[in-house]
Amino acid sequence: MKIKFLGTAAAEGLPAVFCNCSVCTRAKAAGGKDLRTRSQILIDDSMLIDFPMDTYMHTVANKLDLSRIENVFITHAHMDHCYPMELVLRGAPYAHYMTVPILNVYGNATVIKRIKRQTADELEPAAKKSLALKILKPYDSVRAGRYAVTALPAVHTKGENCFIYLVEKPGTAFMQFNDSGILPDSVYEFLAGRSVKLDAVSFDCTYGYLKKGPGRHMGMLDNAGERERMKKFGIVKDSAKYILTHFSHNGGLLHGELEEKCKESGFIAAYDNFSITI
């Protein structure tokens, strides 16, 4: 399974869109890995996790055929993870000769309601026919081509069934773990009950090298605690990779500084267009 991190920033981007703090100012000057677009993950060039407003930029930067994507799994309804208006453009007169005729879009009831509401005024019949909107509930598991994808409950927005996703194909398992705070034991118990053995986990690291504690995001010290809990529950392989993403300027660190902290802590700091094969 090839996992590519198309974007690795929190909602405001990095540098943040209106910000002049020292992190944003230094990131603008440095460029390169310090420039981060909103979070999105591409799996094997056929599946996306999340659909932010930077999706178009991701297709251009990576020379992607977006019409080749068969399945999109959206974690929750915040705009940096669910930007419905681009879906209006999936069909004539805006798009021709698409590789895959139908795009399956999965998400919770809030996500699907938002997509329908925000696209209602501009969705042409051709685009509407090319979209299959599918509601997921916590612990639902679906077949998506070669993959089994399970929606696990995240700790994020009150009143919404926010998800993280377990993505499995024969012999390989990856868990995408943002946006979320610290998980309840019940999630790990579920994975242990299914004898899941993860090859890689991507963590929410919104707060950089900090310990946020209970809340809707995490920092690297929280990530370390979750990694130990995963080991305790026996759901990760000894060779598992632990990747950090979803960085905010409020974490206070540029990429090189994050990498130094990761060397001490046994994590990998993702950056835009970083990829790993498991």
N, C-alpha and C positions, 0 to 999 in steps of 0.2 A: 504494500500500500504506500503510495507516494502522497505525502501531506505537504501542501504548499500554503504558506501564510501570506496571502495576498496583501493584507493590511493588518497592522498590529497596534493601532492606537485606540484609546477610549473615544467617547462621543465627540470631544472637542478637537480631535486630531492632535498631532504634535509636529510643529508648533501649533498651539491652540489658535483657533481662527481669529479671535479678537485680542489675544494676550501679548503682553510685553514683559512677562516675568523673565528672570535670568535664564531659566531652562529653555523657554521658547526663543529668546533672543540668541542664545548659544546654538540652538538647533538650527535656526535659520542660517546662521553664519557657517555652521559646519556642513550642512547638507548630508548627502549619503544616507547612512543607516539611521541618522538622527531625525530624518523626515519620515513620519509615520502617517499612513492613511487609516481610515476606520477598519475595524477588525472584520476579516473574512477569511475563510479557509477553503481551499480547493483540494479535493481528494481524487486522485487518479484521472484528472482532467474531465471527470464526468459528474461530479457531485459538489455542491457548494453548501457550506454551513454559513448562514446569514447572507443578507442582501442589502448592504448599506448604500448610502448615497455615493460612495466612491467606487461602486462596481464598474462603471464605465471606464474610469481611470485604470482600474485593475486589468480590464480587457486590453486596453491600449498598451500599458506597460509590459504586459506579458504575452502580447500577440495571441490572445485567446479567441477561439470561436465560441462565443457565449451561447450560440444556438445549439452547440453540441451538448450542453449541460442537460441531463435528464431529470435530476432531482435537486431541489433546494430545501434545506431544513433550516427554519428560522427559529432562533432561540427565544425571542420575545419581541414585543411591539415597539420598543424604543427606536427612534429614527436611525440611529447608527447601526442597527441590525435589521431593520425592516423599512425599506424605502420603496413603497409600492408603485410609484409613478413610472419607474422605468419599465414595469411590466406592460404598460399601455403600448409600448413600442415593439412588442413581440408579435409582429404580424403586419400584413399589408395595411396601409401603403408604406410603413416605416421599415419593414424588414422583408427580404425576399430570399429564396433558396436556403431556408434554414435546414440545418443538418438533422435535427431531431424534431418531429412534428409537435410533440406534446411535452410541456414542462410541468412536472409535478412539484407543487409548492406545499410543504408541510409546515404546520405551526399550531399553536394553541388557538382556542376560540377567539381570543382577543386579536391575535395576529390576522386570522382569516377575515374577521369582521372589518379590521382596519383596511386590509387590501381591497375588499369589496367596496367599502365606503369611499376610499380615496381615488379609486379608478373608475367609479361609476359614470362620471360625466364625460370621460374621454376614451373609454374602452371600445374600440371598434370590433365588429363581429369577428374578423379574422384573428385578432389578438385574443378575444374571449375564448374562441374555440381551441386555441393553442395552450391554454392554461387549465390545469386540474388542481383545484384548491382542496386540501385535505386536512381536516382537524385531527389533532392528536391530543390524547389525555395522558397524564402521568403514567409511566411504565408501559405505554403502548409500544409495541415492536412491529415494524413493517419490513417487508422485503422491498428493496430498491435495487433492481438489477442483481449484481453480484453480492450485494451487501444486505446485512440485517442491521437496521438502525433502531435504537431504543431511546425513547424520550424519558430522561430521568429528571426528577424535580430539582430545580435550582432554588437557591435562596436569594431572591432579588426584589421583584416588585410585588408589594402587597396587593392582593386581589387579582393577580394574574398567575396562571400556571406557567411560569417561566421554566425553560428546559436547559439542561446540558445534554449532549448526545453521546451515546456509545455507538461506535461504528465498527462492525465486525464483517470480515470476510474470511473464508476458510483459513485457519491457522494464524490469523492476525486480528488484533483488537486495538482500537484507539478510542480514547475518551477526550472529548472537547469540554473544557471545564471553565467557561466564562459566558456570560456575566453571572457571577454567583459569589456569595460568601461561603462560610464554612457549612458543610453538608451535615445533615443529621445521620445518625448511625443507620437508620432504616435504608438509606440508599446503598451504603456499603454492604449491609446485610443482604440486600436484594442481589447485588453483584456476586457476593460470595456464594449465595444459594444457587446461582446459575453457573458456578465454577468459572467465572470470567478470569482470564489472565491477561492483563493489559501489557501491550508492547510499548505504548507511549501515552502520555497524558499531557495536555496543554492546560496550563493554569491561568486564571485571572490574576494579573499582577498590577492592578491599577495603581496601587500605592507604593510601588518600588520596594526598597529595602526597609519595609516597615511592618509592624504587626498591627493590623486593624482590629482583629478580634471579631466578635459577632457583628454582622452587618451584611451589606449587599455586594461588597467587593472585597478583595484581599490584597495583601502585600506578600513579599517573598518569605517572611517569617511565618505567616499563615500557611503559605504553600508548603513550607517544610513540615509543618504540623500535619497537614492533610496527606502528604507523602508518607509520613510515618504511620498514619492511621490506615492507609491503603495497604502498607506492608503488614500491619497487624491483622487485617482482615484477609490477607492472602490473595489479593486480587491483582497483584502486579508481578510480572516476571522479574527475576534477578537482573536481567539485562535491560529492563525498561528505561526509556528516555523520558525525562521530565523537562518540559518546555514552558517557558514563561511568555505571555503575550498580553494584549489589552493594556498598554501602558498609558499613563496620564502624566502630563507635566507636573501635576501635584505630587507625584512620586519623587520629584527632585533630582532625577538622574538622567544623564545622556547615555547613549548605548554603550560606549566604552566603560563608563562607570558601572553600569548594570553588569557587563561582562566580568568585571573584576569581582563583584559580589557573587556572581554565579560560580566562578572558579572556587570560591570558598565554600559554596553551598551545594554544589553538585547539580546545578540546573543549567539549561541552555536558554539564553536570551534570544528570542526570535526577533527578526526585523522584517520589514516589507520585502517579500519575494524569497524569504528563507524557506528551504524545503528539506525534508527528511524522508527517507524511505525505511519502512519497518517490515 
